[in-house]
Amino acid sequence: MANIGLNASMREINRYQFNVQVDDNLSEEQQNEQAKAKVAAFLEKNTPYAFQREPIDGVLCVDVETIEAEGVVSIEVNEK
């Protein structure tokens, strides 16, 4: 019996929790918008990971939870 190596690509949904430093002189609504903007900018430049030790540009990733897998995206045979 022969063995063939394969790669399967799957997508999963991860929910990350962040603590974000915002300007305390702003209204609650403005703070929420500032926090969203900071997380969006953070995600453009960084890959989040749970239990990050130091904030990056005021953003700290504190936890992650895998919600679900969307299923198989592709299956490919390994090149020899």
Residue frames relative to the residue before (quaternion, step in Angstrom):
aa qw qx qy qz dx dy dz
M 1.0000 0.0000 0.0000 0.0000 0.00 0.00 0.00
A 0.3151 -0.7600 0.5442 0.1646 3.62 -0.87 0.97
N 0.2725 -0.7242 0.6079 0.1783 3.55 -1.24 0.55
I 0.0964 -0.7755 0.6229 0.0357 3.56 -0.94 0.90
G 0.3391 -0.7435 0.5427 0.1945 3.59 -0.87 0.99
L 0.0503 -0.7959 0.6032 -0.0122 3.57 -0.93 0.96
N 0.2310 -0.7165 0.6347 0.1745 3.52 -1.32 0.44
A 0.0949 -0.7700 0.6283 0.0576 3.58 -0.95 0.86
S 0.1979 -0.7712 0.5967 0.1000 3.57 -0.78 1.06
M 0.0146 -0.7937 0.6072 -0.0346 3.55 -0.85 1.04
R 0.2963 -0.7221 0.5915 0.2024 3.55 -1.16 0.60
E 0.0206 -0.7756 0.6300 0.0323 3.51 -1.10 0.73
I 0.3854 -0.7034 0.5485 0.2363 3.52 -1.18 0.54
N 0.0888 -0.7804 0.6187 0.0146 3.54 -0.81 1.10
R 0.1960 -0.7538 0.6158 0.1191 3.55 -1.02 0.83
Y 0.1512 -0.7980 0.5819 0.0410 3.54 -0.55 1.25
Q 0.2305 -0.7407 0.6137 0.1472 3.55 -1.14 0.69
F 0.0983 -0.8020 0.5890 0.0112 3.55 -0.90 1.03
N 0.1993 -0.6817 0.6797 0.1835 3.50 -1.33 0.44
V 0.0791 -0.8194 0.5675 -0.0133 3.58 -0.72 1.10
Q 0.3594 -0.7159 0.5619 0.2062 3.54 -0.95 0.95
V 0.0040 -0.8021 0.5957 -0.0414 3.58 -0.75 1.10
D 0.6203 -0.5406 0.4274 0.3746 3.55 -1.32 0.37
D 0.3167 -0.7869 0.4999 0.1750 3.60 -0.56 1.13
N 0.5767 0.5664 -0.3893 0.4416 3.61 1.26 0.09
L 0.5839 0.5770 -0.3661 0.4384 3.59 1.28 -0.04
S 0.5728 -0.5485 0.4628 0.3961 3.56 -1.27 0.31
E 0.6787 -0.4846 0.3496 0.4270 3.57 -1.25 0.32
E 0.6483 0.5189 -0.3148 0.4597 3.58 0.96 -0.84
Q 0.6635 0.4907 -0.2983 0.4796 3.60 0.98 -0.85
Q 0.6241 0.5285 -0.3371 0.4664 3.59 1.05 -0.73
N 0.6401 0.5211 -0.3243 0.4621 3.59 0.98 -0.84
E 0.6676 0.4883 -0.3012 0.4744 3.60 0.94 -0.86
Q 0.6370 0.5158 -0.3260 0.4711 3.59 1.01 -0.78
A 0.6472 0.5172 -0.3174 0.4614 3.60 0.96 -0.84
K 0.6480 0.5150 -0.3182 0.4622 3.61 0.93 -0.87
A 0.6600 0.5109 -0.3013 0.4610 3.58 0.95 -0.90
K 0.6555 0.5108 -0.3121 0.4604 3.59 0.99 -0.82
V 0.6565 0.4907 -0.3175 0.4770 3.60 0.97 -0.81
A 0.6316 0.5286 -0.3372 0.4560 3.61 0.96 -0.81
A 0.6681 0.4845 -0.2971 0.4803 3.61 0.93 -0.88
F 0.6147 0.5504 -0.3310 0.4580 3.59 1.04 -0.82
L 0.7105 0.4761 -0.2648 0.4455 3.58 0.84 -1.01
E 0.5871 0.5663 -0.3690 0.4455 3.60 1.19 -0.43
K 0.7796 0.3543 -0.1547 0.4927 3.57 1.08 -0.78
N 0.7984 0.2791 -0.0958 0.5249 3.59 1.15 -0.59
T 0.3482 -0.6718 0.6036 0.2512 3.52 -1.31 0.43
P 0.3617 -0.7580 0.4906 0.2324 3.61 -0.55 1.07
Y 0.0089 0.7645 -0.6444 -0.0144 3.54 -1.21 0.57
A 0.5550 -0.6438 0.4208 0.3170 3.52 -1.02 0.85
F 0.8443 0.1920 -0.1647 0.4725 3.51 -1.24 0.64
Q 0.1238 0.7858 -0.5746 0.1925 3.54 1.00 0.96
R 0.4160 -0.7596 0.4475 0.2231 3.60 -0.79 0.94
E 0.8051 0.1688 -0.0663 0.5648 3.61 0.96 -0.83
P 0.5120 -0.6336 0.4733 0.3351 3.61 -1.01 0.74
I 0.1913 -0.7274 0.6458 0.1315 3.54 -1.20 0.65
D 0.8275 -0.1051 0.0067 0.5515 3.57 -0.53 1.23
G 0.7333 -0.4456 0.2224 0.4629 3.57 1.00 0.88
V 0.6531 0.4906 -0.3097 0.4867 3.60 1.28 0.11
L 0.0495 -0.7892 0.6118 -0.0190 3.54 -0.90 1.03
C 0.2535 -0.7485 0.5952 0.1454 3.60 -0.71 1.09
V 0.1265 -0.8499 0.5108 0.0283 3.57 -0.53 1.16
D 0.8142 -0.0007 0.0210 0.5803 3.62 1.14 -0.43
V 0.0914 -0.7646 0.6338 0.0731 3.54 -1.32 0.39
E 0.0673 -0.7704 0.6336 0.0222 3.52 -1.13 0.75
T 0.3123 -0.7197 0.5848 0.2061 3.57 -0.89 0.93
I 0.3024 -0.7909 0.5143 0.1359 3.52 -0.60 1.20
E 0.7654 -0.2430 0.2156 0.5555 3.57 0.69 -1.08
A 0.3824 -0.6633 0.5798 0.2786 3.52 -1.30 0.26
E 0.4020 -0.7323 0.5011 0.2258 3.56 -0.92 0.93
G 0.6383 -0.5128 0.3454 0.4586 3.58 1.16 -0.33
V 0.6903 -0.4813 0.3568 0.4055 3.49 -1.36 0.07
V 0.2867 -0.7501 0.5763 0.1516 3.55 -0.94 0.96
S 0.7841 -0.1559 0.1211 0.5884 3.58 0.93 -0.89
I 0.1539 -0.7338 0.6509 0.1192 3.51 -1.34 0.44
E 0.0048 -0.8109 0.5829 -0.0516 3.56 -0.75 1.08
V 0.4448 -0.6523 0.5472 0.2781 3.54 -1.17 0.68
N 0.4906 -0.6548 0.4927 0.2963 3.59 -0.97 0.91
E 0.4573 -0.6564 0.5271 0.2867 3.56 -1.09 0.77
K 0.3833 -0.7224 0.5260 0.2338 3.57 -1.03 0.74
